[in-house]
Amino acid sequence: MTELTKEYAVALFSLGLERGMTDSYADSLDTVLECIKAEPEYLDLLSSPGISGKERAELFCTAFEGKIEEDVMSFVSLLCETGRIRGFEKSVSEYKALLDASHRVSAARVVSTVPLTDDEITRIKEKLEVQSGNTVHISCEIDPSLIGGIMIEIDGKVIDGSIRRRLQEVKEVISK
């Protein structure tokens, strides 16, 4: 399902590029995603095997008519009709990744053992922007199991400067 959700996202993004509406499509996708997250039962209804695919698509169109872009309406209707609406959130994530890449934006996840100061976050952000050539948005998390140091995930890469990793490396050397 993951590969298929990515293909759907790529197809919608390509259409958005062709029509110059990638940001507008993203807004429409967010509108639908917010609704689904706010009312999880709605996703159950749209994926119910007891309702025909055509009826599920019609229910969706009735609820969102005039509220989202037509191409996004068709996209989500197709997911409803084919029984793939449960992959919608993953498709939205894939779409957003494509949108960020087109805008040269990278999302970085910084994990540390203690909260970072604003100055530390700014310095990390600046270094990541120089390294990636993109604008970087940082989200910070706390994980005491790192023991010390930080771990950064950006653009599918992991920069692990944690003490836990260093101790693991020492353990591997000793056990050989």
Stockholm file with secondary structure:
# STOCKHOLM 1.0

chainA/1-176         MTELTKEYAVALFSLGLERGMTDSYADSLDTVLECIKAEPEYLDLLSSPGISGKERAELFCTAFEGKIEEDVMSFVSLLCETGRIRGFEKSVSEYKALLDASHRVSAARVVSTVPLTDDEITRIKEKLEVQSGNTVHISCEIDPSLIGGIMIEIDGKVIDGSIRRRLQEVKEVISK
#=GR chainA/1-176 SS CHHHHHHHHHHHHHHHHHHTCHHHHHHHHHHHHHHHHHCHHHHHHHTCTTSCHHHHHHHHHHHHTTTSCHHHHHHHHHHHHTTCGGGHHHHHHHHHHHHHHHTTEEEEEEEESSCCCHHHHHHHHHHHHHHHSSEEEEEEEECGGGCSSEEEEETTEEEECCHHHHHHHHHHHHTC
#=GC SS_cons         CHHHHHHHHHHHHHHHHHHTCHHHHHHHHHHHHHHHHHCHHHHHHHTCTTSCHHHHHHHHHHHHTTTSCHHHHHHHHHHHHTTCGGGHHHHHHHHHHHHHHHTTEEEEEEEESSCCCHHHHHHHHHHHHHHHSSEEEEEEEECGGGCSSEEEEETTEEEECCHHHHHHHHHHHHTC
//
